[in-house]
Amino acid sequence: MTSHPPVIELTERLASVTPKKFNNVFLTNSGSEANDTVIRMARRYWALQDRPDKNVIISRTNAYHGSTFGAASLGGMAVMHECGIPIPGIVHVQQPYWYREGGELTAAEFGIQAARSLEQKIDELGVENVAAFIAEPIQGAGGVIVPPQCYWTEISRICAHYGILFIADEVICGFGRTGSWFATDYFDLNPDFMVVAKGLSSGYLPIAGVVISDEVAAVLIESGGEFAHGFTYSGHPVACAVASENIRILSEERIVEHVATDTGPYFQQRLRELSDHPLVGEVRGVGLIAGIELVKDKATRTSFDANLGIGIKCRDFAARRGLIMRAVEDSMVLSPPLVITRAQIDDVISIARDALDDTLKSLAA
Ligand SMILES: *Cc1c(COP(=O)(O)O)cnc(C)c1O
């Protein structure tokens, strides 16, 4: 057994900010590698208990879990499903995208329906064949889709009832993005694994990991023998030192609390002022992550023809004015630095409104 001081310091710091039952982490260099790793761990967890057939992982349409073979298979984006992706043993159920797919249902009714698509899939496959369910607490790359709380309550019930593992992909939500350390805290989830990356080092160096609950770690470690898995640069001392310092600063400068009580609510409140704009169908988000969905007809939630590339136009108008606002189809997504100030939020809102006006004018022309 070997180790080094930066990785010891990082893992101790990490355990101090994750929910209590998480005291083990497998470090990787990217979120994609971490998701590839968690596929192996979830299947291995059952195989070690003489259940090798319990290996299917259920994910959701329009999910994003990374770009390597395994991670892209977990992902539910049709454009990424090519050349043998998804790999066998990964299936997808309905995403909780109320604005697009909710029809006449209320958000709460639709949330329950979307969650039950997991239950139906488990019944269809046979629970004896299902290893785990994986989900982003808030779909980021999919357009910042925030499910109603009842969705997560129902998902938790289903995972517990069937005794399948629950993997929370916290790559975007983790480390304060929602105003809680993890979306697991924000939505009161009870995962067995948390996949972390991006915010772990605030993006300054490449580092990621699979955080493992004590109960699952006990099976993987104690009944395990060797897990023949690893990356040359896992736990690289420089990346660990930077991630560790990042967590120290987030904690000591109370940045997560500041997002929760001050800038997060202010950002969300000011963004919702954009709802009156003729192009804006829905504004959604939590803390410092948000999506603004542009539509042709607000009353019927009808989208623009994809060929018009409205989202891309709006993105380019925003960039020209100095604001990075990505387009996911026609949803404009924002994820500002956690240290953004109120004055900077005011600038974001005013440039976003100008970019929306530019887009509207270009449509009229
Ligand atoms: C970015 C992302 C990943 C992939 O992380 P990489 O470091 O880019 O490989 C995985 N899951 C989610 C939710 C992400 O947003």
The ligand as an ORCA input file, in Angstrom:
! r2SCAN-3c Opt
* xyz 0 1
  C     -19.011     17.160    -17.967
  C     -19.823     15.986    -17.463
  C     -19.301     14.684    -17.459
  C     -18.005     14.332    -18.122
  O     -16.921     14.881    -17.504
  P     -15.536     15.038    -18.349
  O     -14.571     15.507    -17.309
  O     -15.824     16.056    -19.417
  O     -15.201     13.714    -18.907
  C     -20.031     13.693    -16.850
  N     -21.216     13.934    -16.290
  C     -21.775     15.167    -16.291
  C     -23.090     15.376    -15.625
  C     -21.106     16.224    -16.903
  O     -21.667     17.429    -16.951
*
